[in-house]
C-alpha cells in the first residue's frame, strides 16, 4: 500500500505506506536515479496500480504522483 494525501491547506504531503509500499517507492527512486527522467505513479482509477485509492484511514488519496529527476 502506498498513498499520498495533501493536508494542512496544501502545505503538507502525507505519504502512507506499508513494507510493500516502501519497497515499491525505493525501486522507483532507484530506477530514476541519474536518469534525468520522470515517473508517474497512478491509482487504479487513473489507469495504474502503484498507488492506493484510499489512505489507511479511509480518506481519498491522490490519484497521480509524478516524480521528476532533474539530472546530474
PyMOL Python script that loads the backbone (N, CA, C, O; Angstrom):
from pymol import cmd

cmd.read_pdbstr("""\
ATOM      1  N   UNK A   1       0.840  -1.163   0.000  1.00  0.00           N
ATOM      2  CA  UNK A   1       0.000   0.000   0.000  1.00  0.00           C
ATOM      3  C   UNK A   1       0.893   1.237   0.000  1.00  0.00           C
ATOM      4  O   UNK A   1       1.831   1.348   0.789  1.00  0.00           O
ATOM      5  N   UNK A   2       0.584   2.146  -0.888  1.00  0.00           N
ATOM      6  CA  UNK A   2       1.298   3.412  -0.993  1.00  0.00           C
ATOM      7  C   UNK A   2       0.282   4.474  -1.371  1.00  0.00           C
ATOM      8  O   UNK A   2      -0.391   4.358  -2.394  1.00  0.00           O
ATOM      9  N   UNK A   3       0.168   5.512  -0.546  1.00  0.00           N
ATOM     10  CA  UNK A   3      -0.770   6.584  -0.860  1.00  0.00           C
ATOM     11  C   UNK A   3      -0.173   7.922  -0.468  1.00  0.00           C
ATOM     12  O   UNK A   3       0.657   8.019   0.436  1.00  0.00           O
ATOM     13  N   UNK A   4      -0.620   8.954  -1.177  1.00  0.00           N
ATOM     14  CA  UNK A   4      -0.206  10.330  -0.929  1.00  0.00           C
ATOM     15  C   UNK A   4      -1.459  11.154  -0.691  1.00  0.00           C
ATOM     16  O   UNK A   4      -2.484  10.940  -1.339  1.00  0.00           O
ATOM     17  N   UNK A   5      -1.375  12.092   0.234  1.00  0.00           N
ATOM     18  CA  UNK A   5      -2.508  12.964   0.514  1.00  0.00           C
ATOM     19  C   UNK A   5      -1.980  14.361   0.835  1.00  0.00           C
ATOM     20  O   UNK A   5      -0.963  14.511   1.512  1.00  0.00           O
ATOM     21  N   UNK A   6      -2.684  15.381   0.339  1.00  0.00           N
ATOM     22  CA  UNK A   6      -2.331  16.776   0.637  1.00  0.00           C
ATOM     23  C   UNK A   6      -3.111  17.196   1.874  1.00  0.00           C
ATOM     24  O   UNK A   6      -4.313  16.952   1.976  1.00  0.00           O
ATOM     25  N   UNK A   7      -2.414  17.831   2.811  1.00  0.00           N
ATOM     26  CA  UNK A   7      -3.029  18.244   4.077  1.00  0.00           C
ATOM     27  C   UNK A   7      -2.594  19.663   4.431  1.00  0.00           C
ATOM     28  O   UNK A   7      -1.788  20.286   3.740  1.00  0.00           O
ATOM     29  N   UNK A   8      -3.155  20.145   5.526  1.00  0.00           N
ATOM     30  CA  UNK A   8      -2.778  21.444   6.103  1.00  0.00           C
ATOM     31  C   UNK A   8      -2.810  22.571   5.078  1.00  0.00           C
ATOM     32  O   UNK A   8      -1.832  23.294   4.886  1.00  0.00           O
ATOM     33  N   UNK A   9      -3.973  22.701   4.420  1.00  0.00           N
ATOM     34  CA  UNK A   9      -4.182  23.786   3.454  1.00  0.00           C
ATOM     35  C   UNK A   9      -3.098  23.796   2.380  1.00  0.00           C
ATOM     36  O   UNK A   9      -2.517  24.837   2.074  1.00  0.00           O
ATOM     37  N   UNK A  10      -2.836  22.609   1.808  1.00  0.00           N
ATOM     38  CA  UNK A  10      -1.872  22.421   0.719  1.00  0.00           C
ATOM     39  C   UNK A  10      -0.428  22.713   1.117  1.00  0.00           C
ATOM     40  O   UNK A  10       0.396  23.039   0.262  1.00  0.00           O
ATOM     41  N   UNK A  11      -0.119  22.602   2.393  1.00  0.00           N
ATOM     42  CA  UNK A  11       1.240  22.870   2.857  1.00  0.00           C
ATOM     43  C   UNK A  11       1.998  21.603   3.219  1.00  0.00           C
ATOM     44  O   UNK A  11       3.203  21.646   3.468  1.00  0.00           O
ATOM     45  N   UNK A  12       1.292  20.471   3.250  1.00  0.00           N
ATOM     46  CA  UNK A  12       1.911  19.219   3.686  1.00  0.00           C
ATOM     47  C   UNK A  12       1.508  18.090   2.757  1.00  0.00           C
ATOM     48  O   UNK A  12       0.349  18.001   2.350  1.00  0.00           O
ATOM     49  N   UNK A  13       2.452  17.231   2.421  1.00  0.00           N
ATOM     50  CA  UNK A  13       2.148  15.991   1.713  1.00  0.00           C
ATOM     51  C   UNK A  13       2.391  14.854   2.692  1.00  0.00           C
ATOM     52  O   UNK A  13       3.489  14.713   3.232  1.00  0.00           O
ATOM     53  N   UNK A  14       1.359  14.043   2.921  1.00  0.00           N
ATOM     54  CA  UNK A  14       1.483  12.885   3.795  1.00  0.00           C
ATOM     55  C   UNK A  14       1.600  11.626   2.941  1.00  0.00           C
ATOM     56  O   UNK A  14       0.745  11.366   2.094  1.00  0.00           O
ATOM     57  N   UNK A  15       2.637  10.860   3.158  1.00  0.00           N
ATOM     58  CA  UNK A  15       2.843   9.593   2.465  1.00  0.00           C
ATOM     59  C   UNK A  15       2.560   8.479   3.461  1.00  0.00           C
ATOM     60  O   UNK A  15       3.164   8.428   4.533  1.00  0.00           O
ATOM     61  N   UNK A  16       1.641   7.587   3.106  1.00  0.00           N
ATOM     62  CA  UNK A  16       1.328   6.423   3.932  1.00  0.00           C
ATOM     63  C   UNK A  16       1.734   5.178   3.168  1.00  0.00           C
ATOM     64  O   UNK A  16       1.455   5.063   1.975  1.00  0.00           O
ATOM     65  N   UNK A  17       2.394   4.239   3.846  1.00  0.00           N
ATOM     66  CA  UNK A  17       2.821   3.031   3.154  1.00  0.00           C
ATOM     67  C   UNK A  17       3.031   1.893   4.147  1.00  0.00           C
ATOM     68  O   UNK A  17       3.234   2.100   5.343  1.00  0.00           O
ATOM     69  N   UNK A  18       2.972   0.696   3.603  1.00  0.00           N
ATOM     70  CA  UNK A  18       3.371  -0.492   4.343  1.00  0.00           C
ATOM     71  C   UNK A  18       4.727  -0.924   3.791  1.00  0.00           C
ATOM     72  O   UNK A  18       5.328  -0.203   2.995  1.00  0.00           O
ATOM     73  N   UNK A  19       5.211  -2.088   4.203  1.00  0.00           N
ATOM     74  CA  UNK A  19       6.525  -2.533   3.731  1.00  0.00           C
ATOM     75  C   UNK A  19       6.573  -2.691   2.218  1.00  0.00           C
ATOM     76  O   UNK A  19       7.578  -2.355   1.592  1.00  0.00           O
ATOM     77  N   UNK A  20       5.487  -3.206   1.622  1.00  0.00           N
ATOM     78  CA  UNK A  20       5.449  -3.350   0.159  1.00  0.00           C
ATOM     79  C   UNK A  20       5.490  -1.980  -0.511  1.00  0.00           C
ATOM     80  O   UNK A  20       6.138  -1.821  -1.545  1.00  0.00           O
ATOM     81  N   UNK A  21       4.808  -0.992   0.061  1.00  0.00           N
ATOM     82  CA  UNK A  21       4.821   0.359  -0.485  1.00  0.00           C
ATOM     83  C   UNK A  21       6.194   0.995  -0.407  1.00  0.00           C
ATOM     84  O   UNK A  21       6.616   1.692  -1.330  1.00  0.00           O
ATOM     85  N   UNK A  22       6.896   0.755   0.696  1.00  0.00           N
ATOM     86  CA  UNK A  22       8.265   1.265   0.822  1.00  0.00           C
ATOM     87  C   UNK A  22       9.156   0.635  -0.242  1.00  0.00           C
ATOM     88  O   UNK A  22       9.937   1.325  -0.895  1.00  0.00           O
ATOM     89  N   UNK A  23       9.034  -0.672  -0.410  1.00  0.00           N
ATOM     90  CA  UNK A  23       9.847  -1.364  -1.425  1.00  0.00           C
ATOM     91  C   UNK A  23       9.570  -0.812  -2.813  1.00  0.00           C
ATOM     92  O   UNK A  23      10.494  -0.597  -3.597  1.00  0.00           O
ATOM     93  N   UNK A  24       8.304  -0.583  -3.116  1.00  0.00           N
ATOM     94  CA  UNK A  24       7.930  -0.056  -4.429  1.00  0.00           C
ATOM     95  C   UNK A  24       8.507   1.342  -4.629  1.00  0.00           C
ATOM     96  O   UNK A  24       9.038   1.645  -5.697  1.00  0.00           O
ATOM     97  N   UNK A  25       8.407   2.184  -3.624  1.00  0.00           N
ATOM     98  CA  UNK A  25       8.926   3.548  -3.738  1.00  0.00           C
ATOM     99  C   UNK A  25      10.446   3.548  -3.885  1.00  0.00           C
ATOM    100  O   UNK A  25      10.983   4.301  -4.697  1.00  0.00           O
ATOM    101  N   UNK A  26      11.139   2.727  -3.125  1.00  0.00           N
ATOM    102  CA  UNK A  26      12.595   2.634  -3.229  1.00  0.00           C
ATOM    103  C   UNK A  26      12.993   2.153  -4.623  1.00  0.00           C
ATOM    104  O   UNK A  26      13.942   2.672  -5.212  1.00  0.00           O
ATOM    105  N   UNK A  27      12.273   1.163  -5.153  1.00  0.00           N
ATOM    106  CA  UNK A  27      12.562   0.651  -6.501  1.00  0.00           C
ATOM    107  C   UNK A  27      12.405   1.743  -7.552  1.00  0.00           C
ATOM    108  O   UNK A  27      13.256   1.898  -8.427  1.00  0.00           O
ATOM    109  N   UNK A  28      11.318   2.495  -7.462  1.00  0.00           N
ATOM    110  CA  UNK A  28      11.074   3.574  -8.424  1.00  0.00           C
ATOM    111  C   UNK A  28      12.163   4.636  -8.322  1.00  0.00           C
ATOM    112  O   UNK A  28      12.680   5.093  -9.342  1.00  0.00           O
ATOM    113  N   UNK A  29      12.512   5.029  -7.110  1.00  0.00           N
ATOM    114  CA  UNK A  29      13.539   6.056  -6.929  1.00  0.00           C
ATOM    115  C   UNK A  29      14.911   5.564  -7.387  1.00  0.00           C
ATOM    116  O   UNK A  29      15.691   6.339  -7.940  1.00  0.00           O
ATOM    117  N   UNK A  30      15.207   4.302  -7.166  1.00  0.00           N
ATOM    118  CA  UNK A  30      16.479   3.735  -7.616  1.00  0.00           C
ATOM    119  C   UNK A  30      16.575   3.755  -9.135  1.00  0.00           C
ATOM    120  O   UNK A  30      17.612   4.124  -9.688  1.00  0.00           O
ATOM    121  N   UNK A  31      15.492   3.357  -9.817  1.00  0.00           N
ATOM    122  CA  UNK A  31      15.482   3.394 -11.289  1.00  0.00           C
ATOM    123  C   UNK A  31      15.605   4.815 -11.806  1.00  0.00           C
ATOM    124  O   UNK A  31      16.213   5.049 -12.850  1.00  0.00           O
ATOM    125  N   UNK A  32      15.032   5.763 -11.084  1.00  0.00           N
ATOM    126  CA  UNK A  32      15.021   7.155 -11.519  1.00  0.00           C
ATOM    127  C   UNK A  32      16.375   7.841 -11.310  1.00  0.00           C
ATOM    128  O   UNK A  32      16.705   8.796 -12.013  1.00  0.00           O
ATOM    129  N   UNK A  33      17.144   7.360 -10.358  1.00  0.00           N
ATOM    130  CA  UNK A  33      18.433   7.988 -10.018  1.00  0.00           C
ATOM    131  C   UNK A  33      19.318   8.123 -11.256  1.00  0.00           C
ATOM    132  O   UNK A  33      19.550   7.152 -11.976  1.00  0.00           O
ATOM    133  N   UNK A  34      19.809   9.340 -11.492  1.00  0.00           N
ATOM    134  CA  UNK A  34      20.732   9.596 -12.590  1.00  0.00           C
ATOM    135  C   UNK A  34      20.098   9.585 -13.971  1.00  0.00           C
ATOM    136  O   UNK A  34      20.809   9.712 -14.969  1.00  0.00           O
ATOM    137  N   UNK A  35      18.787   9.437 -14.057  1.00  0.00           N
ATOM    138  CA  UNK A  35      18.147   9.285 -15.366  1.00  0.00           C
ATOM    139  C   UNK A  35      17.816  10.609 -16.043  1.00  0.00           C
ATOM    140  O   UNK A  35      17.751  10.676 -17.270  1.00  0.00           O
ATOM    141  N   UNK A  36      17.604  11.669 -15.253  1.00  0.00           N
ATOM    142  CA  UNK A  36      17.134  12.924 -15.844  1.00  0.00           C
ATOM    143  C   UNK A  36      15.741  12.777 -16.418  1.00  0.00           C
ATOM    144  O   UNK A  36      15.350  13.542 -17.300  1.00  0.00           O
ATOM    145  N   UNK A  37      14.990  11.810 -15.933  1.00  0.00           N
ATOM    146  CA  UNK A  37      13.678  11.470 -16.459  1.00  0.00           C
ATOM    147  C   UNK A  37      12.619  11.665 -15.372  1.00  0.00           C
ATOM    148  O   UNK A  37      12.882  12.310 -14.357  1.00  0.00           O
ATOM    149  N   UNK A  38      11.436  11.116 -15.582  1.00  0.00           N
ATOM    150  CA  UNK A  38      10.378  11.179 -14.583  1.00  0.00           C
ATOM    151  C   UNK A  38       9.566   9.886 -14.612  1.00  0.00           C
ATOM    152  O   UNK A  38       9.653   9.094 -15.550  1.00  0.00           O
ATOM    153  N   UNK A  39       8.776   9.697 -13.557  1.00  0.00           N
ATOM    154  CA  UNK A  39       7.921   8.525 -13.453  1.00  0.00           C
ATOM    155  C   UNK A  39       6.555   8.962 -12.930  1.00  0.00           C
ATOM    156  O   UNK A  39       6.454   9.876 -12.112  1.00  0.00           O
ATOM    157  N   UNK A  40       5.505   8.297 -13.415  1.00  0.00           N
ATOM    158  CA  UNK A  40       4.143   8.541 -12.951  1.00  0.00           C
ATOM    159  C   UNK A  40       3.714   7.361 -12.096  1.00  0.00           C
ATOM    160  O   UNK A  40       3.819   6.212 -12.525  1.00  0.00           O
ATOM    161  N   UNK A  41       3.234   7.632 -10.894  1.00  0.00           N
ATOM    162  CA  UNK A  41       2.623   6.619 -10.051  1.00  0.00           C
ATOM    163  C   UNK A  41       1.127   6.900 -10.049  1.00  0.00           C
ATOM    164  O   UNK A  41       0.710   8.032  -9.804  1.00  0.00           O
ATOM    165  N   UNK A  42       0.312   5.873 -10.321  1.00  0.00           N
ATOM    166  CA  UNK A  42      -1.127   6.064 -10.518  1.00  0.00           C
ATOM    167  C   UNK A  42      -1.956   5.098  -9.677  1.00  0.00           C
ATOM    168  O   UNK A  42      -1.513   3.996  -9.353  1.00  0.00           O
ATOM    169  N   UNK A  43      -3.168   5.532  -9.331  1.00  0.00           N
ATOM    170  CA  UNK A  43      -4.150   4.653  -8.710  1.00  0.00           C
ATOM    171  C   UNK A  43      -4.842   3.847  -9.806  1.00  0.00           C
ATOM    172  O   UNK A  43      -4.738   4.203 -10.980  1.00  0.00           O
ATOM    173  N   UNK A  44      -5.541   2.780  -9.457  1.00  0.00           N
ATOM    174  CA  UNK A  44      -6.277   2.020 -10.469  1.00  0.00           C
ATOM    175  C   UNK A  44      -7.290   2.871 -11.254  1.00  0.00           C
ATOM    176  O   UNK A  44      -7.449   2.678 -12.459  1.00  0.00           O
ATOM    177  N   UNK A  45      -7.967   3.799 -10.587  1.00  0.00           N
ATOM    178  CA  UNK A  45      -8.958   4.616 -11.297  1.00  0.00           C
ATOM    179  C   UNK A  45      -8.310   5.589 -12.279  1.00  0.00           C
ATOM    180  O   UNK A  45      -8.987   6.133 -13.151  1.00  0.00           O
ATOM    181  N   UNK A  46      -7.002   5.809 -12.143  1.00  0.00           N
ATOM    182  CA  UNK A  46      -6.262   6.662 -13.073  1.00  0.00           C
ATOM    183  C   UNK A  46      -5.454   5.839 -14.072  1.00  0.00           C
ATOM    184  O   UNK A  46      -4.649   6.386 -14.825  1.00  0.00           O
ATOM    185  N   UNK A  47      -5.671   4.519 -14.080  1.00  0.00           N
ATOM    186  CA  UNK A  47      -5.019   3.670 -15.066  1.00  0.00           C
ATOM    187  C   UNK A  47      -3.747   2.982 -14.614  1.00  0.00           C
ATOM    188  O   UNK A  47      -3.026   2.423 -15.440  1.00  0.00           O
ATOM    189  N   UNK A  48      -3.455   3.008 -13.335  1.00  0.00           N
ATOM    190  CA  UNK A  48      -2.235   2.381 -12.846  1.00  0.00           C
ATOM    191  C   UNK A  48      -2.511   1.376 -11.746  1.00  0.00           C
ATOM    192  O   UNK A  48      -3.647   0.961 -11.520  1.00  0.00           O
ATOM    193  N   UNK A  49      -1.447   1.000 -11.074  1.00  0.00           N
ATOM    194  CA  UNK A  49      -1.597   0.055  -9.965  1.00  0.00           C
ATOM    195  C   UNK A  49      -0.599   0.338  -8.849  1.00  0.00           C
ATOM    196  O   UNK A  49      -0.509  -0.434  -7.894  1.00  0.00           O
ATOM    197  N   UNK A  50       0.149   1.426  -8.953  1.00  0.00           N
ATOM    198  CA  UNK A  50       1.206   1.704  -7.992  1.00  0.00           C
ATOM    199  C   UNK A  50       0.679   2.323  -6.698  1.00  0.00           C
ATOM    200  O   UNK A  50       1.238   2.095  -5.626  1.00  0.00           O
ATOM    201  N   UNK A  51      -0.393   3.102  -6.800  1.00  0.00           N
ATOM    202  CA  UNK A  51      -0.909   3.824  -5.634  1.00  0.00           C
ATOM    203  C   UNK A  51      -2.254   3.280  -5.181  1.00  0.00           C
ATOM    204  O   UNK A  51      -3.016   2.725  -5.973  1.00  0.00           O
ATOM    205  N   UNK A  52      -2.531   3.449  -3.901  1.00  0.00           N
ATOM    206  CA  UNK A  52      -3.818   3.064  -3.331  1.00  0.00           C
ATOM    207  C   UNK A  52      -4.820   4.201  -3.515  1.00  0.00           C
ATOM    208  O   UNK A  52      -4.463   5.378  -3.471  1.00  0.00           O
ATOM    209  N   UNK A  53      -6.075   3.825  -3.720  1.00  0.00           N
ATOM    210  CA  UNK A  53      -7.148   4.818  -3.877  1.00  0.00           C
ATOM    211  C   UNK A  53      -7.432   5.558  -2.566  1.00  0.00           C
ATOM    212  O   UNK A  53      -7.815   6.728  -2.571  1.00  0.00           O
ATOM    213  N   UNK A  54      -7.237   4.857  -1.446  1.00  0.00           N
ATOM    214  CA  UNK A  54      -7.556   5.405  -0.126  1.00  0.00           C
ATOM    215  C   UNK A  54      -6.328   5.344   0.777  1.00  0.00           C
ATOM    216  O   UNK A  54      -5.442   4.510   0.588  1.00  0.00           O
ATOM    217  N   UNK A  55      -6.291   6.232   1.750  1.00  0.00           N
ATOM    218  CA  UNK A  55      -5.264   6.172   2.778  1.00  0.00           C
ATOM    219  C   UNK A  55      -5.650   5.059   3.752  1.00  0.00           C
ATOM    220  O   UNK A  55      -6.763   4.539   3.675  1.00  0.00           O
ATOM    221  N   UNK A  56      -4.756   4.684   4.664  1.00  0.00           N
ATOM    222  CA  UNK A  56      -5.118   3.669   5.655  1.00  0.00           C
ATOM    223  C   UNK A  56      -6.288   4.106   6.552  1.00  0.00           C
ATOM    224  O   UNK A  56      -6.881   3.281   7.247  1.00  0.00           O
ATOM    225  N   UNK A  57      -6.609   5.385   6.533  1.00  0.00           N
ATOM    226  CA  UNK A  57      -7.683   5.938   7.358  1.00  0.00           C
ATOM    227  C   UNK A  57      -8.993   6.077   6.589  1.00  0.00           C
ATOM    228  O   UNK A  57      -9.959   6.647   7.096  1.00  0.00           O
ATOM    229  N   UNK A  58      -9.022   5.548   5.352  1.00  0.00           N
ATOM    230  CA  UNK A  58     -10.235   5.568   4.550  1.00  0.00           C
ATOM    231  C   UNK A  58     -10.486   6.857   3.797  1.00  0.00           C
ATOM    232  O   UNK A  58     -11.542   7.015   3.184  1.00  0.00           O
ATOM    233  N   UNK A  59      -9.543   7.780   3.829  1.00  0.00           N
ATOM    234  CA  UNK A  59      -9.700   9.047   3.112  1.00  0.00           C
ATOM    235  C   UNK A  59      -9.226   8.891   1.677  1.00  0.00           C
ATOM    236  O   UNK A  59      -8.379   8.047   1.386  1.00  0.00           O
ATOM    237  N   UNK A  60      -9.775   9.707   0.777  1.00  0.00           N
ATOM    238  CA  UNK A  60      -9.340   9.670  -0.615  1.00  0.00           C
ATOM    239  C   UNK A  60      -7.882  10.088  -0.727  1.00  0.00           C
ATOM    240  O   UNK A  60      -7.446  11.048  -0.091  1.00  0.00           O
ATOM    241  N   UNK A  61      -7.142   9.360  -1.538  1.00  0.00           N
ATOM    242  CA  UNK A  61      -5.726   9.656  -1.769  1.00  0.00           C
ATOM    243  C   UNK A  61      -5.563  10.314  -3.132  1.00  0.00           C
ATOM    244  O   UNK A  61      -6.487  10.308  -3.945  1.00  0.00           O
ATOM    245  N   UNK A  62      -4.398  10.874  -3.376  1.00  0.00           N
ATOM    246  CA  UNK A  62      -4.071  11.489  -4.661  1.00  0.00           C
ATOM    247  C   UNK A  62      -4.005  10.403  -5.724  1.00  0.00           C
ATOM    248  O   UNK A  62      -3.447   9.334  -5.480  1.00  0.00           O
ATOM    249  N   UNK A  63      -4.569  10.666  -6.905  1.00  0.00           N
ATOM    250  CA  UNK A  63      -4.652   9.681  -7.975  1.00  0.00           C
ATOM    251  C   UNK A  63      -3.402   9.559  -8.829  1.00  0.00           C
ATOM    252  O   UNK A  63      -3.181   8.523  -9.457  1.00  0.00           O
ATOM    253  N   UNK A  64      -2.584  10.602  -8.861  1.00  0.00           N
ATOM    254  CA  UNK A  64      -1.364  10.551  -9.666  1.00  0.00           C
ATOM    255  C   UNK A  64      -0.260  11.339  -8.966  1.00  0.00           C
ATOM    256  O   UNK A  64      -0.470  12.462  -8.509  1.00  0.00           O
ATOM    257  N   UNK A  65       0.904  10.732  -8.895  1.00  0.00           N
ATOM    258  CA  UNK A  65       2.094  11.390  -8.367  1.00  0.00           C
ATOM    259  C   UNK A  65       3.171  11.289  -9.438  1.00  0.00           C
ATOM    260  O   UNK A  65       3.454  10.203  -9.945  1.00  0.00           O
ATOM    261  N   UNK A  66       3.768  12.424  -9.779  1.00  0.00           N
ATOM    262  CA  UNK A  66       4.858  12.464 -10.749  1.00  0.00           C
ATOM    263  C   UNK A  66       6.131  12.808  -9.995  1.00  0.00           C
ATOM    264  O   UNK A  66       6.203  13.824  -9.303  1.00  0.00           O
ATOM    265  N   UNK A  67       7.123  11.959 -10.134  1.00  0.00           N
ATOM    266  CA  UNK A  67       8.416  12.205  -9.508  1.00  0.00           C
ATOM    267  C   UNK A  67       9.415  12.453 -10.637  1.00  0.00           C
ATOM    268  O   UNK A  67       9.595  11.611 -11.516  1.00  0.00           O
ATOM    269  N   UNK A  68      10.062  13.621 -10.599  1.00  0.00           N
ATOM    270  CA  UNK A  68      10.995  14.005 -11.656  1.00  0.00           C
ATOM    271  C   UNK A  68      12.415  14.053 -11.117  1.00  0.00           C
ATOM    272  O   UNK A  68      12.653  14.447  -9.975  1.00  0.00           O
ATOM    273  N   UNK A  69      13.341  13.647 -11.952  1.00  0.00           N
ATOM    274  CA  UNK A  69      14.770  13.745 -11.638  1.00  0.00           C
ATOM    275  C   UNK A  69      15.351  14.805 -12.557  1.00  0.00           C
ATOM    276  O   UNK A  69      15.237  14.711 -13.780  1.00  0.00           O
ATOM    277  N   UNK A  70      15.966  15.799 -11.971  1.00  0.00           N
ATOM    278  CA  UNK A  70      16.488  16.918 -12.753  1.00  0.00           C
ATOM    279  C   UNK A  70      17.779  16.610 -13.497  1.00  0.00           C
ATOM    280  O   UNK A  70      18.251  17.431 -14.283  1.00  0.00           O
ATOM    281  N   UNK A  71      18.340  15.465 -13.264  1.00  0.00           N
ATOM    282  CA  UNK A  71      19.612  15.129 -13.911  1.00  0.00           C
ATOM    283  C   UNK A  71      20.776  15.667 -13.116  1.00  0.00           C
ATOM    284  O   UNK A  71      20.651  16.657 -12.396  1.00  0.00           O
ATOM    285  N   UNK A  72      21.900  15.011 -13.251  1.00  0.00           N
ATOM    286  CA  UNK A  72      23.119  15.433 -12.536  1.00  0.00           C
ATOM    287  C   UNK A  72      24.226  15.709 -13.517  1.00  0.00           C
ATOM    288  O   UNK A  72      25.330  16.076 -13.115  1.00  0.00           O
TER     289      UNK A  72
END
""", "prot")
cmd.dss("prot")
cmd.show_as("cartoon", "prot")
cmd.util.cbc("prot")
cmd.orient("prot")
